[in-house]
Amino acid sequence: MRYRDENKVQSIKQKAIEMIAGEGLENFGINRLAKSAGVSPATIYIYYKDKEDLINSIVQEETEKWVAALFRNFDPEMSFEEGLWVQWKNRADSAIKHRDVNLFMEKIRNTSYGKDQQIKISQCMANFMGDFVKNAVKRGEITFNTLEVYWAVAFAPLYTLVKFHQEGRSISGRSFKLTEEIMRETFNHVIKALKK
């Protein structure tokens, strides 16, 4: 039995993430990945059955990491404003610190590889965020909106700011960097829109 070299495994995964994030799935293949990772294709096949196994493994691992990061310091019993701010900080932190992973997941989301990821994320959202929103409604902090309206108001502004940050420019073409001050200003407008 061959020894599992974790450094090689991590290098293969990282290069796969970078390649798919940058170029999409169309041009992604084991031979190109092997060259980029500095290993032989045979080495990749030691660790993964095929390309699908590799991609599914990355999607599962990164989804688990993202969900853990998303709910760090979060409790569904928090006040609506406090809990939503924790969510904003966690989501922004994850998207900015792990840019390639987020781009990778975006490219994967609407493919067959992304189906299980979306199901897992939806279940976590239903469990944690569903209870969080229900608690806020029960306490009279917010009125209930449909899920799509709630998400669009609660999170789309954040993801727009993150996109501007990642591109380095705003819609006007001006240089842009997301700061906590800008994030807080936007968040305050979102809270006004959602709270009673």
LINCOR-V217553 format. One record per pair of residues at least 6 apart in sequence whose C-alpha atoms are under 6 Angstrom apart, sorted by the first residue. I is the first residue (numbers start at 1). GAP is how many residues later the second one is. Records with the same first field share a line. If there is no record, write none. Layout:
I->GAP ; GAP
This chain:
12->25
15->22
17->87
18->82
20->84
21->79 ; 82 ; 83
31->10
34->6 ; 7
48->6
70->20 ; 21
76->55 ; 56
80->56
108->6
137->6
141->54 ; 55
142->52 ; 53 ; 54
164->6
165->11 ; 12 ; 13
168->7 ; 8
169->6 ; 7
170->6
